[in-house]
Amino acid sequence: MPASAIFLDRGRTTLKARLSEGVRPGVVNISEGWWIEQFKEGSVNHLTHDVINPVQAIIYEPNMHMNDVAVEVVRYEGE
């Protein structure tokens, strides 16, 4: 399985990637359950932010930022 580097202005992570017909083109799905040791560098938390959406704080839970961030994906060319 090739590795991909996923990054944005807040941070980056490197992890194994697999293309799937179950995930729409242009979408990255990093499922819950990855342990920090499974990432080549960084983690999914390096891609999110700490800004609290006031609407979320009122109607559901504060800080539901992990559901939607825009990232860039490139093939990892390291070891």
mmCIF file of the N, C-alpha and C atoms, coordinates in Angstrom:
data_MODEL
# 
_entry.id   MODEL 
# 
loop_
_atom_site.group_PDB 
_atom_site.id 
_atom_site.type_symbol 
_atom_site.label_atom_id 
_atom_site.label_alt_id 
_atom_site.label_comp_id 
_atom_site.label_asym_id 
_atom_site.label_entity_id 
_atom_site.label_seq_id 
_atom_site.pdbx_PDB_ins_code 
_atom_site.Cartn_x 
_atom_site.Cartn_y 
_atom_site.Cartn_z 
_atom_site.occupancy 
_atom_site.B_iso_or_equiv 
_atom_site.pdbx_formal_charge 
_atom_site.auth_seq_id 
_atom_site.auth_comp_id 
_atom_site.auth_asym_id 
_atom_site.auth_atom_id 
_atom_site.pdbx_PDB_model_num 
ATOM 1   N N  . MET A 1 1  ? 0.842   -1.173 0.000  1.00 0.00 ? 1  MET A N  1 
ATOM 2   C CA . MET A 1 1  ? 0.000   0.000  0.000  1.00 0.00 ? 1  MET A CA 1 
ATOM 3   C C  . MET A 1 1  ? 0.889   1.238  0.000  1.00 0.00 ? 1  MET A C  1 
ATOM 4   N N  . PRO A 1 2  ? 0.715   2.175  -0.936 1.00 0.00 ? 2  PRO A N  1 
ATOM 5   C CA . PRO A 1 2  ? 1.556   3.372  -0.945 1.00 0.00 ? 2  PRO A CA 1 
ATOM 6   C C  . PRO A 1 2  ? 1.210   4.289  0.222  1.00 0.00 ? 2  PRO A C  1 
ATOM 7   N N  . ALA A 1 3  ? 2.179   5.094  0.592  1.00 0.00 ? 3  ALA A N  1 
ATOM 8   C CA . ALA A 1 3  ? 1.943   6.083  1.635  1.00 0.00 ? 3  ALA A CA 1 
ATOM 9   C C  . ALA A 1 3  ? 1.640   7.418  0.982  1.00 0.00 ? 3  ALA A C  1 
ATOM 10  N N  . SER A 1 4  ? 0.830   8.216  1.657  1.00 0.00 ? 4  SER A N  1 
ATOM 11  C CA . SER A 1 4  ? 0.490   9.553  1.185  1.00 0.00 ? 4  SER A CA 1 
ATOM 12  C C  . SER A 1 4  ? 0.839   10.560 2.253  1.00 0.00 ? 4  SER A C  1 
ATOM 13  N N  . ALA A 1 5  ? 1.334   11.710 1.820  1.00 0.00 ? 5  ALA A N  1 
ATOM 14  C CA . ALA A 1 5  ? 1.528   12.832 2.723  1.00 0.00 ? 5  ALA A CA 1 
ATOM 15  C C  . ALA A 1 5  ? 0.299   13.717 2.567  1.00 0.00 ? 5  ALA A C  1 
ATOM 16  N N  . ILE A 1 6  ? -0.325  14.029 3.666  1.00 0.00 ? 6  ILE A N  1 
ATOM 17  C CA . ILE A 1 6  ? -1.531  14.850 3.678  1.00 0.00 ? 6  ILE A CA 1 
ATOM 18  C C  . ILE A 1 6  ? -1.200  16.090 4.487  1.00 0.00 ? 6  ILE A C  1 
ATOM 19  N N  . PHE A 1 7  ? -1.468  17.267 3.911  1.00 0.00 ? 7  PHE A N  1 
ATOM 20  C CA . PHE A 1 7  ? -1.050  18.468 4.623  1.00 0.00 ? 7  PHE A CA 1 
ATOM 21  C C  . PHE A 1 7  ? -1.946  19.654 4.301  1.00 0.00 ? 7  PHE A C  1 
ATOM 22  N N  . LEU A 1 8  ? -1.843  20.667 5.128  1.00 0.00 ? 8  LEU A N  1 
ATOM 23  C CA . LEU A 1 8  ? -2.472  21.965 4.959  1.00 0.00 ? 8  LEU A CA 1 
ATOM 24  C C  . LEU A 1 8  ? -1.655  22.953 5.754  1.00 0.00 ? 8  LEU A C  1 
ATOM 25  N N  . ASP A 1 9  ? -2.089  24.197 5.839  1.00 0.00 ? 9  ASP A N  1 
ATOM 26  C CA . ASP A 1 9  ? -1.269  25.213 6.505  1.00 0.00 ? 9  ASP A CA 1 
ATOM 27  C C  . ASP A 1 9  ? -1.089  24.983 8.001  1.00 0.00 ? 9  ASP A C  1 
ATOM 28  N N  . ARG A 1 10 ? -1.930  24.172 8.638  1.00 0.00 ? 10 ARG A N  1 
ATOM 29  C CA . ARG A 1 10 ? -1.813  23.910 10.076 1.00 0.00 ? 10 ARG A CA 1 
ATOM 30  C C  . ARG A 1 10 ? -0.857  22.771 10.394 1.00 0.00 ? 10 ARG A C  1 
ATOM 31  N N  . GLY A 1 11 ? -0.674  21.834 9.494  1.00 0.00 ? 11 GLY A N  1 
ATOM 32  C CA . GLY A 1 11 ? 0.172   20.688 9.806  1.00 0.00 ? 11 GLY A CA 1 
ATOM 33  C C  . GLY A 1 11 ? 0.134   19.655 8.707  1.00 0.00 ? 11 GLY A C  1 
ATOM 34  N N  . ARG A 1 12 ? 0.731   18.496 8.998  1.00 0.00 ? 12 ARG A N  1 
ATOM 35  C CA . ARG A 1 12 ? 0.803   17.432 8.007  1.00 0.00 ? 12 ARG A CA 1 
ATOM 36  C C  . ARG A 1 12 ? 0.819   16.084 8.716  1.00 0.00 ? 12 ARG A C  1 
ATOM 37  N N  . THR A 1 13 ? 0.501   15.063 7.968  1.00 0.00 ? 13 THR A N  1 
ATOM 38  C CA . THR A 1 13 ? 0.625   13.698 8.448  1.00 0.00 ? 13 THR A CA 1 
ATOM 39  C C  . THR A 1 13 ? 0.966   12.808 7.266  1.00 0.00 ? 13 THR A C  1 
ATOM 40  N N  . THR A 1 14 ? 1.601   11.695 7.536  1.00 0.00 ? 14 THR A N  1 
ATOM 41  C CA . THR A 1 14 ? 1.929   10.729 6.494  1.00 0.00 ? 14 THR A CA 1 
ATOM 42  C C  . THR A 1 14 ? 1.411   9.371  6.949  1.00 0.00 ? 14 THR A C  1 
ATOM 43  N N  . LEU A 1 15 ? 0.655   8.712  6.083  1.00 0.00 ? 15 LEU A N  1 
ATOM 44  C CA . LEU A 1 15 ? 0.041   7.441  6.442  1.00 0.00 ? 15 LEU A CA 1 
ATOM 45  C C  . LEU A 1 15 ? -0.172  6.588  5.200  1.00 0.00 ? 15 LEU A C  1 
ATOM 46  N N  . LYS A 1 16 ? -0.459  5.303  5.405  1.00 0.00 ? 16 LYS A N  1 
ATOM 47  C CA . LYS A 1 16 ? -0.772  4.412  4.294  1.00 0.00 ? 16 LYS A CA 1 
ATOM 48  C C  . LYS A 1 16 ? -2.089  4.841  3.677  1.00 0.00 ? 16 LYS A C  1 
ATOM 49  N N  . ALA A 1 17 ? -2.199  4.655  2.360  1.00 0.00 ? 17 ALA A N  1 
ATOM 50  C CA . ALA A 1 17 ? -3.425  5.064  1.662  1.00 0.00 ? 17 ALA A CA 1 
ATOM 51  C C  . ALA A 1 17 ? -3.890  3.940  0.753  1.00 0.00 ? 17 ALA A C  1 
ATOM 52  N N  . ARG A 1 18 ? -5.196  3.877  0.560  1.00 0.00 ? 18 ARG A N  1 
ATOM 53  C CA . ARG A 1 18 ? -5.786  2.910  -0.348 1.00 0.00 ? 18 ARG A CA 1 
ATOM 54  C C  . ARG A 1 18 ? -6.935  3.596  -1.087 1.00 0.00 ? 18 ARG A C  1 
ATOM 55  N N  . LEU A 1 19 ? -6.943  3.479  -2.403 1.00 0.00 ? 19 LEU A N  1 
ATOM 56  C CA . LEU A 1 19 ? -8.069  4.002  -3.183 1.00 0.00 ? 19 LEU A CA 1 
ATOM 57  C C  . LEU A 1 19 ? -9.231  3.035  -3.063 1.00 0.00 ? 19 LEU A C  1 
ATOM 58  N N  . SER A 1 20 ? -10.432 3.578  -2.982 1.00 0.00 ? 20 SER A N  1 
ATOM 59  C CA . SER A 1 20 ? -11.616 2.747  -2.814 1.00 0.00 ? 20 SER A CA 1 
ATOM 60  C C  . SER A 1 20 ? -12.782 3.367  -3.565 1.00 0.00 ? 20 SER A C  1 
ATOM 61  N N  . GLU A 1 21 ? -13.585 2.532  -4.193 1.00 0.00 ? 21 GLU A N  1 
ATOM 62  C CA . GLU A 1 21 ? -14.793 3.036  -4.851 1.00 0.00 ? 21 GLU A CA 1 
ATOM 63  C C  . GLU A 1 21 ? -15.803 3.540  -3.832 1.00 0.00 ? 21 GLU A C  1 
ATOM 64  N N  . GLY A 1 22 ? -15.624 3.181  -2.570 1.00 0.00 ? 22 GLY A N  1 
ATOM 65  C CA . GLY A 1 22 ? -16.531 3.615  -1.520 1.00 0.00 ? 22 GLY A CA 1 
ATOM 66  C C  . GLY A 1 22 ? -16.273 5.026  -1.022 1.00 0.00 ? 22 GLY A C  1 
ATOM 67  N N  . VAL A 1 23 ? -15.178 5.641  -1.479 1.00 0.00 ? 23 VAL A N  1 
ATOM 68  C CA . VAL A 1 23 ? -14.851 7.017  -1.085 1.00 0.00 ? 23 VAL A CA 1 
ATOM 69  C C  . VAL A 1 23 ? -14.784 7.853  -2.352 1.00 0.00 ? 23 VAL A C  1 
ATOM 70  N N  . ARG A 1 24 ? -15.565 8.889  -2.390 1.00 0.00 ? 24 ARG A N  1 
ATOM 71  C CA . ARG A 1 24 ? -15.677 9.757  -3.570 1.00 0.00 ? 24 ARG A CA 1 
ATOM 72  C C  . ARG A 1 24 ? -14.327 10.384 -3.945 1.00 0.00 ? 24 ARG A C  1 
ATOM 73  N N  . PRO A 1 25 ? -14.011 10.493 -5.238 1.00 0.00 ? 25 PRO A N  1 
ATOM 74  C CA . PRO A 1 25 ? -12.783 11.169 -5.653 1.00 0.00 ? 25 PRO A CA 1 
ATOM 75  C C  . PRO A 1 25 ? -12.715 12.584 -5.067 1.00 0.00 ? 25 PRO A C  1 
ATOM 76  N N  . GLY A 1 26 ? -11.544 12.966 -4.606 1.00 0.00 ? 26 GLY A N  1 
ATOM 77  C CA . GLY A 1 26 ? -11.371 14.279 -3.991 1.00 0.00 ? 26 GLY A CA 1 
ATOM 78  C C  . GLY A 1 26 ? -11.634 14.288 -2.497 1.00 0.00 ? 26 GLY A C  1 
ATOM 79  N N  . VAL A 1 27 ? -11.978 13.128 -1.927 1.00 0.00 ? 27 VAL A N  1 
ATOM 80  C CA . VAL A 1 27 ? -12.271 13.021 -0.495 1.00 0.00 ? 27 VAL A CA 1 
ATOM 81  C C  . VAL A 1 27 ? -11.251 12.097 0.156  1.00 0.00 ? 27 VAL A C  1 
ATOM 82  N N  . VAL A 1 28 ? -10.775 12.477 1.331  1.00 0.00 ? 28 VAL A N  1 
ATOM 83  C CA . VAL A 1 28 ? -9.898  11.631 2.137  1.00 0.00 ? 28 VAL A CA 1 
ATOM 84  C C  . VAL A 1 28 ? -10.696 11.203 3.356  1.00 0.00 ? 28 VAL A C  1 
ATOM 85  N N  . ASN A 1 29 ? -10.725 9.911  3.633  1.00 0.00 ? 29 ASN A N  1 
ATOM 86  C CA . ASN A 1 29 ? -11.427 9.389  4.804  1.00 0.00 ? 29 ASN A CA 1 
ATOM 87  C C  . ASN A 1 29 ? -10.405 8.732  5.712  1.00 0.00 ? 29 ASN A C  1 
ATOM 88  N N  . ILE A 1 30 ? -10.087 9.384  6.820  1.00 0.00 ? 30 ILE A N  1 
ATOM 89  C CA . ILE A 1 30 ? -9.202  8.795  7.823  1.00 0.00 ? 30 ILE A CA 1 
ATOM 90  C C  . ILE A 1 30 ? -10.108 8.334  8.954  1.00 0.00 ? 30 ILE A C  1 
ATOM 91  N N  . SER A 1 31 ? -10.314 7.043  9.006  1.00 0.00 ? 31 SER A N  1 
ATOM 92  C CA . SER A 1 31 ? -11.260 6.470  9.962  1.00 0.00 ? 31 SER A CA 1 
ATOM 93  C C  . SER A 1 31 ? -10.774 6.578  11.399 1.00 0.00 ? 31 SER A C  1 
ATOM 94  N N  . GLU A 1 32 ? -11.727 6.602  12.306 1.00 0.00 ? 32 GLU A N  1 
ATOM 95  C CA . GLU A 1 32 ? -11.431 6.586  13.730 1.00 0.00 ? 32 GLU A CA 1 
ATOM 96  C C  . GLU A 1 32 ? -10.726 5.275  14.071 1.00 0.00 ? 32 GLU A C  1 
ATOM 97  N N  . GLY A 1 33 ? -9.790  5.327  14.977 1.00 0.00 ? 33 GLY A N  1 
ATOM 98  C CA . GLY A 1 33 ? -9.144  4.115  15.437 1.00 0.00 ? 33 GLY A CA 1 
ATOM 99  C C  . GLY A 1 33 ? -7.670  4.012  15.102 1.00 0.00 ? 33 GLY A C  1 
ATOM 100 N N  . TRP A 1 34 ? -7.126  4.964  14.351 1.00 0.00 ? 34 TRP A N  1 
ATOM 101 C CA . TRP A 1 34 ? -5.689  4.944  14.068 1.00 0.00 ? 34 TRP A CA 1 
ATOM 102 C C  . TRP A 1 34 ? -4.930  5.353  15.330 1.00 0.00 ? 34 TRP A C  1 
ATOM 103 N N  . TRP A 1 35 ? -3.939  4.564  15.709 1.00 0.00 ? 35 TRP A N  1 
ATOM 104 C CA . TRP A 1 35 ? -3.070  4.911  16.824 1.00 0.00 ? 35 TRP A CA 1 
ATOM 105 C C  . TRP A 1 35 ? -1.925  5.766  16.293 1.00 0.00 ? 35 TRP A C  1 
ATOM 106 N N  . ILE A 1 36 ? -1.366  6.617  17.127 1.00 0.00 ? 36 ILE A N  1 
ATOM 107 C CA . ILE A 1 36 ? -0.305  7.534  16.713 1.00 0.00 ? 36 ILE A CA 1 
ATOM 108 C C  . ILE A 1 36 ? 0.872   6.783  16.088 1.00 0.00 ? 36 ILE A C  1 
ATOM 109 N N  . GLU A 1 37 ? 1.154   5.565  16.555 1.00 0.00 ? 37 GLU A N  1 
ATOM 110 C CA . GLU A 1 37 ? 2.273   4.777  16.028 1.00 0.00 ? 37 GLU A CA 1 
ATOM 111 C C  . GLU A 1 37 ? 2.036   4.311  14.594 1.00 0.00 ? 37 GLU A C  1 
ATOM 112 N N  . GLN A 1 38 ? 0.804   4.337  14.118 1.00 0.00 ? 38 GLN A N  1 
ATOM 113 C CA . GLN A 1 38 ? 0.488   3.881  12.773 1.00 0.00 ? 38 GLN A CA 1 
ATOM 114 C C  . GLN A 1 38 ? 0.733   4.947  11.701 1.00 0.00 ? 38 GLN A C  1 
ATOM 115 N N  . PHE A 1 39 ? 0.974   6.174  12.103 1.00 0.00 ? 39 PHE A N  1 
ATOM 116 C CA . PHE A 1 39 ? 1.290   7.246  11.169 1.00 0.00 ? 39 PHE A CA 1 
ATOM 117 C C  . PHE A 1 39 ? 2.794   7.303  10.970 1.00 0.00 ? 39 PHE A C  1 
ATOM 118 N N  . LYS A 1 40 ? 3.242   7.492  9.762  1.00 0.00 ? 40 LYS A N  1 
ATOM 119 C CA . LYS A 1 40 ? 4.676   7.632  9.500  1.00 0.00 ? 40 LYS A CA 1 
ATOM 120 C C  . LYS A 1 40 ? 5.183   8.933  10.129 1.00 0.00 ? 40 LYS A C  1 
ATOM 121 N N  . GLU A 1 41 ? 4.355   9.975  10.095 1.00 0.00 ? 41 GLU A N  1 
ATOM 122 C CA . GLU A 1 41 ? 4.645   11.226 10.804 1.00 0.00 ? 41 GLU A CA 1 
ATOM 123 C C  . GLU A 1 41 ? 3.313   11.903 11.102 1.00 0.00 ? 41 GLU A C  1 
ATOM 124 N N  . GLY A 1 42 ? 3.290   12.710 12.163 1.00 0.00 ? 42 GLY A N  1 
ATOM 125 C CA . GLY A 1 42 ? 2.081   13.445 12.511 1.00 0.00 ? 42 GLY A CA 1 
ATOM 126 C C  . GLY A 1 42 ? 0.939   12.530 12.911 1.00 0.00 ? 42 GLY A C  1 
ATOM 127 N N  . SER A 1 43 ? -0.263  13.055 12.838 1.00 0.00 ? 43 SER A N  1 
ATOM 128 C CA . SER A 1 43 ? -1.480  12.284 13.095 1.00 0.00 ? 43 SER A CA 1 
ATOM 129 C C  . SER A 1 43 ? -2.654  13.075 12.526 1.00 0.00 ? 43 SER A C  1 
ATOM 130 N N  . VAL A 1 44 ? -3.822  12.485 12.567 1.00 0.00 ? 44 VAL A N  1 
ATOM 131 C CA . VAL A 1 44 ? -5.005  13.178 12.060 1.00 0.00 ? 44 VAL A CA 1 
ATOM 132 C C  . VAL A 1 44 ? -5.250  14.467 12.846 1.00 0.00 ? 44 VAL A C  1 
ATOM 133 N N  . ASN A 1 45 ? -4.876  14.488 14.105 1.00 0.00 ? 45 ASN A N  1 
ATOM 134 C CA . ASN A 1 45 ? -5.077  15.680 14.931 1.00 0.00 ? 45 ASN A CA 1 
ATOM 135 C C  . ASN A 1 45 ? -4.221  16.857 14.489 1.00 0.00 ? 45 ASN A C  1 
ATOM 136 N N  . HIS A 1 46 ? -3.149  16.609 13.758 1.00 0.00 ? 46 HIS A N  1 
ATOM 137 C CA . HIS A 1 46 ? -2.320  17.695 13.241 1.00 0.00 ? 46 HIS A CA 1 
ATOM 138 C C  . HIS A 1 46 ? -3.009  18.446 12.107 1.00 0.00 ? 46 HIS A C  1 
ATOM 139 N N  . LEU A 1 47 ? -4.088  17.903 11.583 1.00 0.00 ? 47 LEU A N  1 
ATOM 140 C CA . LEU A 1 47 ? -4.798  18.530 10.469 1.00 0.00 ? 47 LEU A CA 1 
ATOM 141 C C  . LEU A 1 47 ? -5.978  19.381 10.924 1.00 0.00 ? 47 LEU A C  1 
ATOM 142 N N  . THR A 1 48 ? -6.378  19.245 12.163 1.00 0.00 ? 48 THR A N  1 
ATOM 143 C CA . THR A 1 48 ? -7.560  19.946 12.661 1.00 0.00 ? 48 THR A CA 1 
ATOM 144 C C  . THR A 1 48 ? -7.159  21.229 13.386 1.00 0.00 ? 48 THR A C  1 
ATOM 145 N N  . HIS A 1 49 ? -8.127  21.935 13.924 1.00 0.00 ? 49 HIS A N  1 
ATOM 146 C CA . HIS A 1 49 ? -7.857  23.204 14.603 1.00 0.00 ? 49 HIS A CA 1 
ATOM 147 C C  . HIS A 1 49 ? -8.649  23.269 15.902 1.00 0.00 ? 49 HIS A C  1 
ATOM 148 N N  . ASP A 1 50 ? -8.368  24.278 16.697 1.00 0.00 ? 50 ASP A N  1 
ATOM 149 C CA . ASP A 1 50 ? -9.001  24.433 18.007 1.00 0.00 ? 50 ASP A CA 1 
ATOM 150 C C  . ASP A 1 50 ? -10.055 25.535 18.037 1.00 0.00 ? 50 ASP A C  1 
ATOM 151 N N  . VAL A 1 51 ? -10.479 26.012 16.880 1.00 0.00 ? 51 VAL A N  1 
ATOM 152 C CA . VAL A 1 51 ? -11.467 27.088 16.832 1.00 0.00 ? 51 VAL A CA 1 
ATOM 153 C C  . VAL A 1 51 ? -12.842 26.507 17.145 1.00 0.00 ? 51 VAL A C  1 
ATOM 154 N N  . ILE A 1 52 ? -13.521 27.087 18.107 1.00 0.00 ? 52 ILE A N  1 
ATOM 155 C CA . ILE A 1 52 ? -14.854 26.614 18.475 1.00 0.00 ? 52 ILE A CA 1 
ATOM 156 C C  . ILE A 1 52 ? -15.887 27.345 17.637 1.00 0.00 ? 52 ILE A C  1 
ATOM 157 N N  . ASN A 1 53 ? -16.708 26.585 16.959 1.00 0.00 ? 53 ASN A N  1 
ATOM 158 C CA . ASN A 1 53 ? -17.816 27.137 16.184 1.00 0.00 ? 53 ASN A CA 1 
ATOM 159 C C  . ASN A 1 53 ? -18.958 27.423 17.158 1.00 0.00 ? 53 ASN A C  1 
ATOM 160 N N  . PRO A 1 54 ? -19.354 28.683 17.359 1.00 0.00 ? 54 PRO A N  1 
ATOM 161 C CA . PRO A 1 54 ? -20.371 29.000 18.356 1.00 0.00 ? 54 PRO A CA 1 
ATOM 162 C C  . PRO A 1 54 ? -21.716 28.333 18.083 1.00 0.00 ? 54 PRO A C  1 
ATOM 163 N N  . VAL A 1 55 ? -22.052 28.110 16.828 1.00 0.00 ? 55 VAL A N  1 
ATOM 164 C CA . VAL A 1 55 ? -23.314 27.427 16.514 1.00 0.00 ? 55 VAL A CA 1 
ATOM 165 C C  . VAL A 1 55 ? -23.250 25.986 17.005 1.00 0.00 ? 55 VAL A C  1 
ATOM 166 N N  . GLN A 1 56 ? -22.144 25.311 16.768 1.00 0.00 ? 56 GLN A N  1 
ATOM 167 C CA . GLN A 1 56 ? -21.987 23.942 17.249 1.00 0.00 ? 56 GLN A CA 1 
ATOM 168 C C  . GLN A 1 56 ? -22.083 23.881 18.770 1.00 0.00 ? 56 GLN A C  1 
ATOM 169 N N  . ALA A 1 57 ? -21.512 24.865 19.448 1.00 0.00 ? 57 ALA A N  1 
ATOM 170 C CA . ALA A 1 57 ? -21.540 24.886 20.909 1.00 0.00 ? 57 ALA A CA 1 
ATOM 171 C C  . ALA A 1 57 ? -22.969 24.960 21.434 1.00 0.00 ? 57 ALA A C  1 
ATOM 172 N N  . ILE A 1 58 ? -23.851 25.613 20.696 1.00 0.00 ? 58 ILE A N  1 
ATOM 173 C CA . ILE A 1 58 ? -25.238 25.768 21.144 1.00 0.00 ? 58 ILE A CA 1 
ATOM 174 C C  . ILE A 1 58 ? -26.082 24.545 20.802 1.00 0.00 ? 58 ILE A C  1 
ATOM 175 N N  . ILE A 1 59 ? -25.936 24.022 19.574 1.00 0.00 ? 59 ILE A N  1 
ATOM 176 C CA . ILE A 1 59 ? -26.862 22.975 19.141 1.00 0.00 ? 59 ILE A CA 1 
ATOM 177 C C  . ILE A 1 59 ? -26.337 21.544 19.273 1.00 0.00 ? 59 ILE A C  1 
ATOM 178 N N  . TYR A 1 60 ? -25.051 21.344 19.409 1.00 0.00 ? 60 TYR A N  1 
ATOM 179 C CA . TYR A 1 60 ? -24.558 19.965 19.509 1.00 0.00 ? 60 TYR A CA 1 
ATOM 180 C C  . TYR A 1 60 ? -23.391 19.906 20.476 1.00 0.00 ? 60 TYR A C  1 
ATOM 181 N N  . GLU A 1 61 ? -22.190 19.907 19.976 1.00 0.00 ? 61 GLU A N  1 
ATOM 182 C CA . GLU A 1 61 ? -20.998 19.901 20.811 1.00 0.00 ? 61 GLU A CA 1 
ATOM 183 C C  . GLU A 1 61 ? -20.023 20.928 20.258 1.00 0.00 ? 61 GLU A C  1 
ATOM 184 N N  . PRO A 1 62 ? -19.289 21.567 21.115 1.00 0.00 ? 62 PRO A N  1 
ATOM 185 C CA . PRO A 1 62 ? -18.284 22.500 20.598 1.00 0.00 ? 62 PRO A CA 1 
ATOM 186 C C  . PRO A 1 62 ? -17.148 21.752 19.905 1.00 0.00 ? 62 PRO A C  1 
ATOM 187 N N  . ASN A 1 63 ? -16.538 22.416 18.946 1.00 0.00 ? 63 ASN A N  1 
ATOM 188 C CA . ASN A 1 63 ? -15.291 21.959 18.363 1.00 0.00 ? 63 ASN A CA 1 
ATOM 189 C C  . ASN A 1 63 ? -15.400 20.684 17.523 1.00 0.00 ? 63 ASN A C  1 
ATOM 190 N N  . MET A 1 64 ? -16.474 20.523 16.777 1.00 0.00 ? 64 MET A N  1 
ATOM 191 C CA . MET A 1 64 ? -16.605 19.350 15.906 1.00 0.00 ? 64 MET A CA 1 
ATOM 192 C C  . MET A 1 64 ? -15.846 19.572 14.604 1.00 0.00 ? 64 MET A C  1 
ATOM 193 N N  . HIS A 1 65 ? -14.610 20.029 14.704 1.00 0.00 ? 65 HIS A N  1 
ATOM 194 C CA . HIS A 1 65 ? -13.791 20.389 13.561 1.00 0.00 ? 65 HIS A CA 1 
ATOM 195 C C  . HIS A 1 65 ? -13.225 19.188 12.823 1.00 0.00 ? 65 HIS A C  1 
ATOM 196 N N  . MET A 1 66 ? -13.197 18.020 13.447 1.00 0.00 ? 66 MET A N  1 
ATOM 197 C CA . MET A 1 66 ? -12.531 16.884 12.825 1.00 0.00 ? 66 MET A CA 1 
ATOM 198 C C  . MET A 1 66 ? -13.293 16.310 11.643 1.00 0.00 ? 66 MET A C  1 
ATOM 199 N N  . ASN A 1 67 ? -14.500 16.759 11.432 1.00 0.00 ? 67 ASN A N  1 
ATOM 200 C CA . ASN A 1 67 ? -15.313 16.193 10.367 1.00 0.00 ? 67 ASN A CA 1 
ATOM 201 C C  . ASN A 1 67 ? -15.066 16.779 8.992  1.00 0.00 ? 67 ASN A C  1 
ATOM 202 N N  . ASP A 1 68 ? -14.438 17.935 8.909  1.00 0.00 ? 68 ASP A N  1 
ATOM 203 C CA . ASP A 1 68 ? -14.344 18.586 7.614  1.00 0.00 ? 68 ASP A CA 1 
ATOM 204 C C  . ASP A 1 68 ? -13.186 19.578 7.573  1.00 0.00 ? 68 ASP A C  1 
ATOM 205 N N  . VAL A 1 69 ? -12.079 19.172 6.976  1.00 0.00 ? 69 VAL A N  1 
ATOM 206 C CA . VAL A 1 69 ? -10.960 20.082 6.744  1.00 0.00 ? 69 VAL A CA 1 
ATOM 207 C C  . VAL A 1 69 ? -10.483 19.886 5.312  1.00 0.00 ? 69 VAL A C  1 
ATOM 208 N N  . ALA A 1 70 ? -10.058 20.956 4.672  1.00 0.00 ? 70 ALA A N  1 
ATOM 209 C CA . ALA A 1 70 ? -9.539  20.877 3.305  1.00 0.00 ? 70 ALA A CA 1 
ATOM 210 C C  . ALA A 1 70 ? -8.045  20.590 3.376  1.00 0.00 ? 70 ALA A C  1 
ATOM 211 N N  . VAL A 1 71 ? -7.595  19.556 2.675  1.00 0.00 ? 71 VAL A N  1 
ATOM 212 C CA . VAL A 1 71 ? -6.190  19.165 2.692  1.00 0.00 ? 71 VAL A CA 1 
ATOM 213 C C  . VAL A 1 71 ? -5.676  18.960 1.273  1.00 0.00 ? 71 VAL A C  1 
ATOM 214 N N  . GLU A 1 72 ? -4.378  18.884 1.147  1.00 0.00 ? 72 GLU A N  1 
ATOM 215 C CA . GLU A 1 72 ? -3.743  18.519 -0.111 1.00 0.00 ? 72 GLU A CA 1 
ATOM 216 C C  . GLU A 1 72 ? -3.089  17.154 0.104  1.00 0.00 ? 72 GLU A C  1 
ATOM 217 N N  . VAL A 1 73 ? -3.168  16.277 -0.891 1.00 0.00 ? 73 VAL A N  1 
ATOM 218 C CA . VAL A 1 73 ? -2.613  14.932 -0.781 1.00 0.00 ? 73 VAL A CA 1 
ATOM 219 C C  . VAL A 1 73 ? -1.572  14.736 -1.878 1.00 0.00 ? 73 VAL A C  1 
ATOM 220 N N  . VAL A 1 74 ? -0.415  14.215 -1.493 1.00 0.00 ? 74 VAL A N  1 
ATOM 221 C CA . VAL A 1 74 ? 0.626   13.864 -2.467 1.00 0.00 ? 74 VAL A CA 1 
ATOM 222 C C  . VAL A 1 74 ? 1.164   12.484 -2.122 1.00 0.00 ? 74 VAL A C  1 
ATOM 223 N N  . ARG A 1 75 ? 1.675   11.783 -3.115 1.00 0.00 ? 75 ARG A N  1 
ATOM 224 C CA . ARG A 1 75 ? 2.295   10.490 -2.882 1.00 0.00 ? 75 ARG A CA 1 
ATOM 225 C C  . ARG A 1 75 ? 3.585   10.684 -2.103 1.00 0.00 ? 75 ARG A C  1 
ATOM 226 N N  . TYR A 1 76 ? 3.766   9.903  -1.064 1.00 0.00 ? 76 TYR A N  1 
ATOM 227 C CA . TYR A 1 76 ? 4.968   9.970  -0.231 1.00 0.00 ? 76 TYR A CA 1 
ATOM 228 C C  . TYR A 1 76 ? 6.124   9.344  -0.981 1.00 0.00 ? 76 TYR A C  1 
ATOM 229 N N  . GLU A 1 77 ? 7.234   10.050 -1.084 1.00 0.00 ? 77 GLU A N  1 
ATOM 230 C CA . GLU A 1 77 ? 8.392   9.572  -1.834 1.00 0.00 ? 77 GLU A CA 1 
ATOM 231 C C  . GLU A 1 77 ? 9.548   9.183  -0.909 1.00 0.00 ? 77 GLU A C  1 
ATOM 232 N N  . GLY A 1 78 ? 9.275   8.920  0.342  1.00 0.00 ? 78 GLY A N  1 
ATOM 233 C CA . GLY A 1 78 ? 10.323  8.547  1.303  1.00 0.00 ? 78 GLY A CA 1 
ATOM 234 C C  . GLY A 1 78 ? 10.470  7.043  1.399  1.00 0.00 ? 78 GLY A C  1 
ATOM 235 N N  . GLU A 1 79 ? 11.033  6.611  2.507  1.00 0.00 ? 79 GLU A N  1 
ATOM 236 C CA . GLU A 1 79 ? 11.286  5.182  2.754  1.00 0.00 ? 79 GLU A CA 1 
ATOM 237 C C  . GLU A 1 79 ? 10.014  4.411  2.979  1.00 0.00 ? 79 GLU A C  1 
# 
